[in-house]
Amino acid sequence: MDHVIVTDEMRGNKIDSYMAYFVESELVTNKTNDNRIHVFQQRQDAITHAESFTAR
């Protein structure tokens, strides 16, 4: 696999995972599998999320 495409949570942009910032936080995105991983294109968005939702 060469790369993975992920979706930025703030803007809905499709981006390569190597350019993304990932945050694991207390905010659950999918209750079925207890997913807490969030994807951001911009570093500042990831930091803001981490500060707001207690990053792990």
N, CA, C and O atoms as CSV, one atom per row, in Angstrom:
chain,resi,resn,atom,element,x,y,z
A,1,MET,N,N,0.850,-1.163,0.000
A,1,MET,CA,C,0.000,0.000,0.000
A,1,MET,C,C,0.902,1.234,0.000
A,1,MET,O,O,1.763,1.376,0.868
A,2,ASP,N,N,0.707,2.110,-0.958
A,2,ASP,CA,C,1.530,3.305,-1.069
A,2,ASP,C,C,1.094,4.419,-0.130
A,2,ASP,O,O,1.924,5.087,0.486
A,3,HIS,N,N,-0.205,4.609,-0.027
A,3,HIS,CA,C,-0.715,5.662,0.844
A,3,HIS,C,C,-2.181,5.418,1.180
A,3,HIS,O,O,-2.863,4.604,0.557
A,4,VAL,N,N,-2.632,6.147,2.178
A,4,VAL,CA,C,-4.026,6.054,2.623
A,4,VAL,C,C,-4.623,7.452,2.554
A,4,VAL,O,O,-3.992,8.423,2.971
A,5,ILE,N,N,-5.821,7.553,2.037
A,5,ILE,CA,C,-6.525,8.827,1.985
A,5,ILE,C,C,-7.445,8.921,3.201
A,5,ILE,O,O,-8.198,7.991,3.492
A,6,VAL,N,N,-7.377,10.042,3.903
A,6,VAL,CA,C,-8.219,10.290,5.072
A,6,VAL,C,C,-8.976,11.599,4.850
A,6,VAL,O,O,-8.656,12.363,3.939
A,7,THR,N,N,-9.980,11.852,5.688
A,7,THR,CA,C,-10.793,13.055,5.553
A,7,THR,C,C,-10.582,13.977,6.747
A,7,THR,O,O,-10.743,13.574,7.899
A,8,ASP,N,N,-10.221,15.211,6.453
A,8,ASP,CA,C,-10.062,16.245,7.480
A,8,ASP,C,C,-11.422,16.522,8.115
A,8,ASP,O,O,-12.394,16.789,7.409
A,9,GLU,N,N,-11.495,16.458,9.445
A,9,GLU,CA,C,-12.768,16.624,10.141
A,9,GLU,C,C,-13.295,18.054,10.110
A,9,GLU,O,O,-14.502,18.266,10.234
A,10,MET,N,N,-12.426,19.024,9.949
A,10,MET,CA,C,-12.862,20.421,9.967
A,10,MET,C,C,-13.444,20.865,8.632
A,10,MET,O,O,-14.438,21.591,8.601
A,11,ARG,N,N,-12.842,20.442,7.544
A,11,ARG,CA,C,-13.215,20.958,6.233
A,11,ARG,C,C,-13.747,19.899,5.269
A,11,ARG,O,O,-14.310,20.227,4.225
A,12,GLY,N,N,-13.567,18.634,5.625
A,12,GLY,CA,C,-14.035,17.564,4.756
A,12,GLY,C,C,-13.117,17.279,3.579
A,12,GLY,O,O,-13.483,16.529,2.674
A,13,ASN,N,N,-11.920,17.875,3.582
A,13,ASN,CA,C,-10.958,17.652,2.494
A,13,ASN,C,C,-10.372,16.251,2.570
A,13,ASN,O,O,-10.089,15.749,3.658
A,14,LYS,N,N,-10.193,15.629,1.430
A,14,LYS,CA,C,-9.511,14.339,1.341
A,14,LYS,C,C,-8.009,14.627,1.233
A,14,LYS,O,O,-7.582,15.401,0.376
A,15,ILE,N,N,-7.211,13.997,2.109
A,15,ILE,CA,C,-5.764,14.239,2.134
A,15,ILE,C,C,-5.020,12.927,2.339
A,15,ILE,O,O,-5.570,11.969,2.883
A,16,ASP,N,N,-3.763,12.890,1.900
A,16,ASP,CA,C,-2.915,11.742,2.176
A,16,ASP,C,C,-2.630,11.683,3.674
A,16,ASP,O,O,-2.409,12.711,4.313
A,17,SER,N,N,-2.637,10.486,4.221
A,17,SER,CA,C,-2.439,10.333,5.663
A,17,SER,C,C,-1.083,10.854,6.130
A,17,SER,O,O,-0.949,11.279,7.277
A,18,TYR,N,N,-0.081,10.827,5.263
A,18,TYR,CA,C,1.241,11.309,5.686
A,18,TYR,C,C,1.226,12.818,5.937
A,18,TYR,O,O,2.137,13.336,6.583
A,19,MET,N,N,0.220,13.531,5.444
A,19,MET,CA,C,0.106,14.969,5.648
A,19,MET,C,C,-0.860,15.316,6.787
A,19,MET,O,O,-1.013,16.487,7.134
A,20,ALA,N,N,-1.500,14.318,7.358
A,20,ALA,CA,C,-2.538,14.539,8.367
A,20,ALA,C,C,-1.973,14.533,9.786
A,20,ALA,O,O,-0.912,13.971,10.058
A,21,TYR,N,N,-2.713,15.169,10.663
A,21,TYR,CA,C,-2.442,15.132,12.102
A,21,TYR,C,C,-3.555,14.307,12.733
A,21,TYR,O,O,-4.736,14.546,12.483
A,22,PHE,N,N,-3.167,13.337,13.550
A,22,PHE,CA,C,-4.123,12.445,14.198
A,22,PHE,C,C,-4.146,12.723,15.693
A,22,PHE,O,O,-3.103,12.912,16.318
A,23,VAL,N,N,-5.350,12.746,16.260
A,23,VAL,CA,C,-5.506,12.973,17.694
A,23,VAL,C,C,-6.442,11.900,18.241
A,23,VAL,O,O,-7.519,11.672,17.690
A,24,GLU,N,N,-6.036,11.249,19.313
A,24,GLU,CA,C,-6.924,10.357,20.048
A,24,GLU,C,C,-7.435,11.140,21.248
A,24,GLU,O,O,-6.645,11.640,22.048
A,25,SER,N,N,-8.755,11.248,21.377
A,25,SER,CA,C,-9.316,12.068,22.447
A,25,SER,C,C,-10.506,11.380,23.098
A,25,SER,O,O,-10.871,10.260,22.741
A,26,GLU,N,N,-11.098,12.070,24.054
A,26,GLU,CA,C,-12.270,11.552,24.771
A,26,GLU,C,C,-13.523,11.579,23.905
A,26,GLU,O,O,-14.490,10.886,24.223
A,27,LEU,N,N,-13.541,12.346,22.834
A,27,LEU,CA,C,-14.711,12.462,21.966
A,27,LEU,C,C,-14.849,11.223,21.076
A,27,LEU,O,O,-13.969,10.937,20.264
A,28,VAL,N,N,-15.945,10.499,21.230
A,28,VAL,CA,C,-16.202,9.292,20.448
A,28,VAL,C,C,-16.861,9.676,19.129
A,28,VAL,O,O,-17.861,10.393,19.115
A,29,THR,N,N,-16.295,9.195,18.013
A,29,THR,CA,C,-16.866,9.490,16.705
A,29,THR,C,C,-17.794,8.377,16.223
A,29,THR,O,O,-18.652,8.604,15.370
A,30,ASN,N,N,-17.617,7.175,16.771
A,30,ASN,CA,C,-18.437,6.035,16.362
A,30,ASN,C,C,-18.649,5.156,17.591
A,30,ASN,O,O,-17.720,4.496,18.055
A,31,LYS,N,N,-19.864,5.149,18.113
A,31,LYS,CA,C,-20.157,4.402,19.342
A,31,LYS,C,C,-20.061,2.891,19.154
A,31,LYS,O,O,-19.805,2.166,20.114
A,32,THR,N,N,-20.260,2.415,17.944
A,32,THR,CA,C,-20.222,0.973,17.686
A,32,THR,C,C,-18.852,0.392,17.993
A,32,THR,O,O,-18.745,-0.674,18.600
A,33,ASN,N,N,-17.800,1.093,17.570
A,33,ASN,CA,C,-16.445,0.578,17.810
A,33,ASN,C,C,-15.633,1.459,18.758
A,33,ASN,O,O,-14.426,1.264,18.904
A,34,ASP,N,N,-16.288,2.426,19.402
A,34,ASP,CA,C,-15.651,3.318,20.380
A,34,ASP,C,C,-14.478,4.092,19.771
A,34,ASP,O,O,-13.478,4.346,20.442
A,35,ASN,N,N,-14.613,4.462,18.494
A,35,ASN,CA,C,-13.543,5.185,17.804
A,35,ASN,C,C,-13.341,6.560,18.408
A,35,ASN,O,O,-14.294,7.320,18.578
A,36,ARG,N,N,-12.094,6.876,18.731
A,36,ARG,CA,C,-11.726,8.169,19.317
A,36,ARG,C,C,-10.588,8.834,18.540
A,36,ARG,O,O,-9.947,9.757,19.042
A,37,ILE,N,N,-10.341,8.370,17.334
A,37,ILE,CA,C,-9.267,8.923,16.509
A,37,ILE,C,C,-9.850,9.998,15.596
A,37,ILE,O,O,-10.858,9.780,14.925
A,38,HIS,N,N,-9.206,11.148,15.583
A,38,HIS,CA,C,-9.672,12.293,14.797
A,38,HIS,C,C,-8.557,12.729,13.855
A,38,HIS,O,O,-7.377,12.629,14.191
A,39,VAL,N,N,-8.934,13.211,12.677
A,39,VAL,CA,C,-7.978,13.540,11.614
A,39,VAL,C,C,-8.109,15.016,11.249
A,39,VAL,O,O,-9.211,15.537,11.077
A,40,PHE,N,N,-6.957,15.676,11.136
A,40,PHE,CA,C,-6.945,17.092,10.801
A,40,PHE,C,C,-5.871,17.380,9.766
A,40,PHE,O,O,-4.788,16.795,9.793
A,41,GLN,N,N,-6.185,18.282,8.861
A,41,GLN,CA,C,-5.224,18.695,7.843
A,41,GLN,C,C,-4.258,19.736,8.399
A,41,GLN,O,O,-3.090,19.776,8.013
A,42,GLN,N,N,-4.745,20.570,9.300
A,42,GLN,CA,C,-3.917,21.644,9.851
A,42,GLN,C,C,-3.541,21.348,11.298
A,42,GLN,O,O,-4.372,20.924,12.101
A,43,ARG,N,N,-2.282,21.579,11.607
A,43,ARG,CA,C,-1.748,21.299,12.944
A,43,ARG,C,C,-2.529,22.045,14.024
A,43,ARG,O,O,-2.848,21.468,15.064
A,44,GLN,N,N,-2.838,23.306,13.793
A,44,GLN,CA,C,-3.541,24.096,14.803
A,44,GLN,C,C,-4.919,23.520,15.114
A,44,GLN,O,O,-5.356,23.567,16.264
A,45,ASP,N,N,-5.601,22.985,14.126
A,45,ASP,CA,C,-6.896,22.347,14.364
A,45,ASP,C,C,-6.733,21.130,15.273
A,45,ASP,O,O,-7.559,20.896,16.155
A,46,ALA,N,N,-5.678,20.362,15.059
A,46,ALA,CA,C,-5.405,19.188,15.895
A,46,ALA,C,C,-5.104,19.607,17.335
A,46,ALA,O,O,-5.585,18.986,18.283
A,47,ILE,N,N,-4.315,20.652,17.488
A,47,ILE,CA,C,-3.977,21.151,18.830
A,47,ILE,C,C,-5.227,21.642,19.547
A,47,ILE,O,O,-5.438,21.332,20.719
A,48,THR,N,N,-6.053,22.406,18.843
A,48,THR,CA,C,-7.283,22.919,19.445
A,48,THR,C,C,-8.190,21.777,19.887
A,48,THR,O,O,-8.760,21.819,20.977
A,49,HIS,N,N,-8.324,20.764,19.047
A,49,HIS,CA,C,-9.148,19.602,19.408
A,49,HIS,C,C,-8.565,18.900,20.644
A,49,HIS,O,O,-9.294,18.557,21.574
A,50,ALA,N,N,-7.273,18.697,20.638
A,50,ALA,CA,C,-6.605,18.001,21.747
A,50,ALA,C,C,-6.835,18.752,23.066
A,50,ALA,O,O,-7.074,18.133,24.103
A,51,GLU,N,N,-6.763,20.055,23.020
A,51,GLU,CA,C,-6.962,20.858,24.227
A,51,GLU,C,C,-8.423,20.858,24.677
A,51,GLU,O,O,-8.707,20.913,25.873
A,52,SER,N,N,-9.336,20.798,23.730
A,52,SER,CA,C,-10.763,20.861,24.036
A,52,SER,C,C,-11.344,19.537,24.513
A,52,SER,O,O,-12.283,19.517,25.308
A,53,PHE,N,N,-10.786,18.433,24.028
A,53,PHE,CA,C,-11.375,17.115,24.284
A,53,PHE,C,C,-10.416,16.143,24.956
A,53,PHE,O,O,-10.524,14.935,24.749
A,54,THR,N,N,-9.494,16.639,25.743
A,54,THR,CA,C,-8.575,15.814,26.531
A,54,THR,C,C,-7.925,14.707,25.702
A,54,THR,O,O,-8.333,13.546,25.746
A,55,ALA,N,N,-6.921,15.096,24.961
A,55,ALA,CA,C,-6.184,14.119,24.149
A,55,ALA,C,C,-5.534,13.072,25.035
A,55,ALA,O,O,-5.144,13.336,26.172
A,56,ARG,N,N,-5.431,11.877,24.473
A,56,ARG,CA,C,-4.794,10.766,25.209
A,56,ARG,C,C,-3.361,10.631,24.778
A,56,ARG,O,O,-2.647,9.758,25.273
